[in-house]
Amino acid sequence: MSNPIFTHITDDRAAMVDISEKDAITRRAVATGRIALQRETIAAINRGSVEKG
């Protein structure tokens, strides 16, 4: 069964698409995020005393 939405999916499997004829372009992505940490955790990070894992 072919997928009419994605040309690179056939029989529910992804396939490589030849893009060698496309012109090179420059793109830029910008991401933002936010994390919440306890004060003790921030202090440990600043001290460099957080163990791996």
QUIVEN-V359538 format. One line per field, one symbol per residue. ss: DSSP state (H for helix, E for strand, - for the rest). psi: psi as a letter, one per 40 degrees, with the letter a starting at -180 (. if undefined). burial: + if it has 9 or more other C-alpha atoms within 8 Angstrom, else -. Layout:
ss->???
psi->???
burial->???
//
This chain:
ss->-E------EE--EE------------------------HHHHHHHHH------
psi->hihedheehhffhiiihhedeiihihihhhiiihihiiddddddddefehih.
burial->--+-----++-------------------------------+-++--------
//
